[in-house]
């Protein structure tokens, strides 16, 4: 489905979809690079009052109530940008930043910064800022792809803000703490559980609740996380 959006350059040519948002941002950046010939422009549009050059950027901000799908939409946008780079030639493609690794990073972020709440089973308890560094590369012109510039992602940076750290020691009533604690608990052997005094799972306490099924959840996520180690 992603391929249907690759060569679009106008938002009006695409249906309402998260891929159209990502493609619009990439198309605008490619248009800026095509005008500048792949180099930074020094016109007033790209120059700060002090004379410093400004690199063309695009920002996508996802808004919505808890459970609206902001996190999964962000993951789809990141994956789209990675898959879009595969349209470049094999020599230009960068294999250090791949879609499986992006999914693995998002999975780890969910483990450490997400928790089940009364409104959402996987609520983000922090604000995430993803920054993708894009490098221009030449591409052959064609009627379907008039632009001769392709942007390939070469670096991904993640910044976290406003982490709900108080959830670690002061768990809200009826809500568990972060997922990572239960993943850790699911992988503990019996002797270590006794050492940490976490062997009694029958009675709920500040950290443990009988509603969690994290052993199965972690086993399903483990192959995804391993993409970082073995990818």
Secondary structure as UniProt FT lines:
FT   HELIX           2..5
FT   TURN            6..7
FT   HELIX           11..13
FT   HELIX           18..36
FT   TURN            37..38
FT   TURN            44..46
FT   TURN            49..50
FT   TURN            66..67
FT   HELIX           70..85
FT   TURN            86..87
FT   TURN            90..92
FT   HELIX           99..113
FT   STRAND          114..115
FT   TURN            121..122
FT   STRAND          123..124
FT   STRAND          127..138
FT   TURN            143..144
FT   STRAND          149..161
FT   HELIX           165..168
FT   TURN            173..174
FT   HELIX           179..187
FT   HELIX           190..195
FT   TURN            196..197
FT   TURN            210..211
FT   HELIX           214..230
//
